[in-house]
């Protein structure tokens, strides 16, 4: 009996093939990251608009109940504990006084252009002005 030796050949990936795969995966990751980051900035602006709209409603309820707006230095903290009880119609949870970027919402009394007040977020950079993700979100400009 003779034995035949079967030679099996194993093909391994070459260094060039591995580098090509790594480069392709890297390009794919960069493309997805850039595309999603732009969407996240827009989403945070939409969240800020919604939250500001809710705060405007709560501040108007405060104004109806108290027959006055808060003093300029009091800010939005009058809408939350300990200045307000959870049973108050205008009560807002402390966490809702922070914009999607982690900065507190600002209350300006009086507001610009004859408005009684303005609630605003300074965007991602926390500074007035800016564009794109750093753009301000204001209760006054939302009404336009």
Secondary structure, DSSP 8 states (H G I E B T S, - for coil): --------------HHHHHHHHHHHHHHHHHHHHHHHHHHHHHHHHHHHHHHHHHHHHHHHHHHHHSS---TTTGGGGGSTTTS-TTSTT---GGGGB-TTS-B-EEESS-GGG-S-EEEE-TTTTSSS-SGGG--EEHHHHT-
